[in-house]
Amino acid sequence: MIQTSDKIQPELEKQFLELVKKWRIETRGISSTNKASQHPAYQQIIGMRNDVVPLLLRELEGSSGRWFWALKAITGEDPVPQDRRGHTKEMIRYWLEWGKQKGYQW
């Protein structure tokens, strides 16, 4: 099990949310997840490593599946079965369950 802190650091969360906002604004209208995930803000989020996994899971829970790539890049895991890929709601469910099993809190 991954060791996680009980509380997300406020400064980290602030930086994360600023990057998410910038990424959303600057990739609005880009339908390709591959292209959107190459944006510098998205790459900076990936660079924040395991510390942002709970924040990414929170984003998944409330928004969209455009965070799958970041989660895979950071964790090196993909809990979504091959036959469920492309089914965003199910993929979100698999990732959220994965996060709970790993001990993440968001």
Backbone bond lengths (Angstrom), bond angles and torsions (degrees), N, CA, C in turn:
res aa  C-N    CA-C-N  psi(-1)  N-CA   C-N-CA  omega(-1)  CA-C   N-CA-C  phi
1 M - - - 1.444 - - 1.522 109.72 -
2 I 1.300 116.10 140.32 1.460 122.13 178.30 1.514 108.69 -76.24
3 Q 1.312 115.81 135.54 1.453 120.11 176.14 1.528 108.49 -81.94
4 T 1.306 116.47 124.60 1.455 120.87 178.90 1.511 108.99 -124.38
5 S 1.317 115.06 151.64 1.461 118.21 176.70 1.517 108.55 -80.77
6 D 1.325 115.53 155.66 1.456 120.04 -178.61 1.518 112.00 -74.93
7 K 1.322 116.47 -18.71 1.445 119.77 -173.85 1.525 110.05 -134.21
8 I 1.320 115.81 134.10 1.451 121.40 176.87 1.525 107.69 -79.29
9 Q 1.310 116.12 132.51 1.459 120.62 -179.33 1.527 109.90 -65.69
10 P 1.335 117.56 129.02 1.472 121.30 -177.02 1.532 113.32 -57.00
11 E 1.312 117.30 -39.34 1.479 120.00 -178.45 1.531 110.52 -67.46
12 L 1.310 116.11 -39.69 1.460 121.16 177.58 1.531 109.83 -64.02
13 E 1.319 115.92 -45.16 1.462 119.73 179.98 1.527 110.93 -62.52
14 K 1.309 117.11 -41.07 1.469 121.42 179.17 1.528 110.49 -61.15
15 Q 1.335 116.13 -47.98 1.464 120.36 179.06 1.530 110.67 -61.19
16 F 1.314 116.04 -44.18 1.465 121.32 179.28 1.526 110.55 -58.64
17 L 1.327 116.61 -49.66 1.469 120.65 -177.49 1.527 111.96 -63.99
18 E 1.325 117.21 -35.37 1.468 120.57 176.13 1.527 110.69 -64.91
19 L 1.332 116.55 -42.29 1.471 120.15 178.02 1.525 111.41 -66.12
20 V 1.329 116.82 -40.42 1.468 120.35 178.09 1.528 109.94 -61.42
21 K 1.321 116.26 -45.40 1.473 120.68 -179.94 1.530 110.51 -60.12
22 K 1.330 116.05 -48.34 1.465 120.58 179.49 1.527 110.37 -59.99
23 W 1.318 116.48 -45.64 1.459 121.44 -179.57 1.525 110.96 -60.57
24 R 1.318 116.82 -45.50 1.473 120.11 -179.47 1.526 111.75 -62.54
25 I 1.327 116.20 -44.48 1.465 120.24 -179.11 1.528 110.61 -63.83
26 E 1.305 115.72 -46.60 1.460 119.93 -173.50 1.521 114.45 -80.77
27 T 1.322 117.98 -12.45 1.470 119.93 177.47 1.525 111.91 -112.39
28 R 1.320 116.14 6.29 1.466 119.57 177.25 1.520 108.27 -56.22
29 G 1.290 116.25 130.88 1.455 120.61 179.60 1.522 113.95 92.36
30 I 1.316 117.74 -7.82 1.466 120.50 176.34 1.523 107.30 -89.60
31 S 1.313 116.14 114.63 1.466 119.24 -177.31 1.526 112.77 -84.67
32 S 1.303 117.00 -21.62 1.457 120.68 -178.59 1.528 110.88 -80.01
33 T 1.325 115.83 116.29 1.466 120.23 176.54 1.519 110.29 -62.44
34 N 1.334 117.02 -37.51 1.456 120.18 179.00 1.523 111.11 -59.71
35 K 1.319 116.23 -44.65 1.466 120.00 -179.92 1.528 111.08 -69.11
36 A 1.328 117.36 -42.71 1.465 121.17 -179.69 1.525 111.36 -63.72
37 S 1.318 116.70 -33.71 1.466 119.81 -178.31 1.529 112.36 -75.89
38 Q 1.309 117.70 -9.68 1.458 121.12 176.80 1.527 111.95 -87.16
39 H 1.330 116.48 -7.22 1.466 121.20 -179.92 1.532 109.68 -60.04
40 P 1.336 117.71 141.89 1.472 120.45 -178.98 1.537 114.34 -55.19
41 A 1.326 118.79 -38.03 1.474 120.15 -179.86 1.528 110.58 -65.70
42 Y 1.312 117.33 -40.94 1.469 121.61 177.90 1.531 109.53 -63.00
43 Q 1.314 116.05 -42.61 1.460 120.60 179.42 1.532 111.28 -65.93
44 Q 1.330 117.10 -35.59 1.470 119.94 175.82 1.523 110.62 -64.52
45 I 1.328 116.89 -38.06 1.464 120.97 177.49 1.531 109.44 -61.69
46 I 1.311 116.67 -45.08 1.459 120.18 177.44 1.526 109.87 -59.43
47 G 1.315 116.60 -38.83 1.455 121.78 -179.87 1.517 113.73 -66.37
48 M 1.317 117.57 -14.14 1.464 121.33 178.45 1.529 110.96 -79.37
49 R 1.299 115.59 -6.89 1.460 124.79 174.07 1.531 114.67 56.57
50 N 1.331 116.36 -149.66 1.471 122.25 -171.82 1.519 114.43 -58.21
51 D 1.321 116.82 -24.29 1.466 119.55 -178.64 1.529 112.86 -59.27
52 V 1.343 117.02 -27.65 1.464 119.24 -176.69 1.530 113.67 -98.13
53 V 1.321 117.17 -0.09 1.469 118.74 -179.44 1.533 111.71 -55.56
54 P 1.337 119.92 -45.93 1.472 118.30 178.20 1.533 112.41 -61.00
55 L 1.317 116.70 -35.45 1.465 120.20 178.86 1.527 110.77 -69.32
56 L 1.308 117.05 -37.79 1.462 120.67 176.27 1.522 110.90 -65.80
57 L 1.319 117.08 -40.13 1.463 120.31 177.63 1.524 110.47 -64.54
58 R 1.324 116.71 -38.45 1.470 120.34 176.34 1.534 110.18 -62.80
59 E 1.328 116.18 -42.28 1.466 120.25 177.60 1.529 110.70 -62.00
60 L 1.322 116.31 -43.25 1.469 119.96 178.27 1.516 110.81 -59.44
61 E 1.303 115.62 -44.24 1.458 121.26 -177.37 1.529 111.56 -62.27
62 G 1.325 117.02 -34.67 1.452 120.33 -175.03 1.508 116.23 -103.23
63 S 1.338 117.76 -10.92 1.466 118.35 -172.28 1.509 113.24 -131.39
64 S 1.329 113.32 -101.96 1.456 118.96 -170.70 1.518 111.21 -134.19
65 G 1.316 113.86 177.45 1.444 120.85 -179.88 1.512 114.18 -92.16
66 R 1.305 118.31 14.86 1.457 119.18 -177.57 1.529 112.42 -75.01
67 W 1.300 116.39 6.99 1.469 121.13 179.21 1.522 112.10 -102.25
68 F 1.317 118.02 0.86 1.463 120.33 -178.81 1.529 111.37 -59.29
69 W 1.319 116.53 -45.22 1.462 120.98 -177.91 1.531 110.23 -59.72
70 A 1.339 116.22 -45.33 1.467 120.09 -179.92 1.528 110.78 -62.33
71 L 1.309 117.18 -44.52 1.459 120.65 179.62 1.525 111.33 -61.14
72 K 1.323 116.24 -43.26 1.467 119.51 178.68 1.520 111.28 -64.83
73 A 1.338 116.37 -41.34 1.466 120.65 -179.00 1.528 111.14 -64.77
74 I 1.314 116.67 -40.64 1.465 120.93 -177.19 1.526 111.93 -74.86
75 T 1.319 116.25 -45.89 1.469 120.08 -172.03 1.525 114.04 -90.46
76 G 1.322 116.38 -22.21 1.461 119.40 -175.02 1.519 112.16 73.06
77 E 1.309 116.29 13.95 1.464 121.13 -178.39 1.523 110.55 -123.10
78 D 1.317 115.22 162.37 1.463 121.59 172.87 1.527 107.18 -151.43
79 P 1.333 117.12 100.97 1.456 120.85 -176.45 1.529 114.42 -78.21
80 V 1.322 117.35 -2.23 1.463 120.84 -175.67 1.527 109.91 -84.44
81 P 1.337 117.07 121.74 1.465 119.20 176.71 1.534 110.64 -60.87
82 Q 1.301 116.08 146.78 1.462 122.39 -177.51 1.532 112.03 -50.40
83 D 1.324 117.22 -41.63 1.471 120.11 -175.58 1.535 112.96 -76.39
84 R 1.317 118.72 -5.72 1.471 121.47 179.21 1.517 112.05 -104.67
85 R 1.321 117.57 -4.27 1.463 121.07 178.80 1.523 109.44 -65.96
86 G 1.305 114.54 138.72 1.461 119.59 -176.73 1.519 112.27 96.11
87 H 1.309 117.63 -9.81 1.466 123.72 176.86 1.530 107.26 -104.02
88 T 1.320 115.14 86.76 1.464 121.01 -168.62 1.516 113.97 -53.22
89 K 1.316 118.51 -47.76 1.469 119.86 -178.16 1.522 111.75 -61.18
90 E 1.313 116.24 -40.21 1.466 119.68 178.59 1.525 110.80 -69.55
91 M 1.322 116.75 -38.89 1.460 120.61 178.72 1.522 110.26 -62.35
92 I 1.322 116.49 -41.53 1.462 120.60 176.78 1.529 109.65 -60.05
93 R 1.320 116.11 -45.76 1.464 120.58 -179.83 1.529 111.15 -59.10
94 Y 1.330 116.84 -44.39 1.473 120.26 178.95 1.529 111.12 -62.32
95 W 1.324 117.95 -42.80 1.463 120.50 -179.98 1.522 111.60 -67.24
96 L 1.327 117.49 -40.76 1.459 119.52 179.77 1.523 110.72 -65.74
97 E 1.310 116.89 -39.76 1.464 120.45 176.82 1.531 109.89 -64.89
98 W 1.314 117.04 -42.05 1.460 121.42 176.26 1.530 110.28 -56.30
99 G 1.340 116.20 -46.65 1.456 120.79 -179.45 1.517 112.44 -60.34
100 K 1.322 116.57 -42.11 1.467 120.66 178.32 1.522 110.49 -63.81
101 Q 1.336 116.51 -43.30 1.465 120.64 179.94 1.520 112.10 -64.30
102 K 1.316 117.06 -30.23 1.469 121.88 -179.85 1.534 111.77 -84.91
103 G 1.315 117.28 -6.14 1.453 119.84 177.49 1.513 115.74 91.46
104 Y 1.315 117.32 10.44 1.468 119.31 178.18 1.523 110.02 -73.85
105 Q 1.314 114.17 145.75 1.475 121.26 175.73 1.516 107.59 -124.68
106 W 1.317 115.73 134.39 1.448 119.65 179.71 1.468 110.16 -141.02
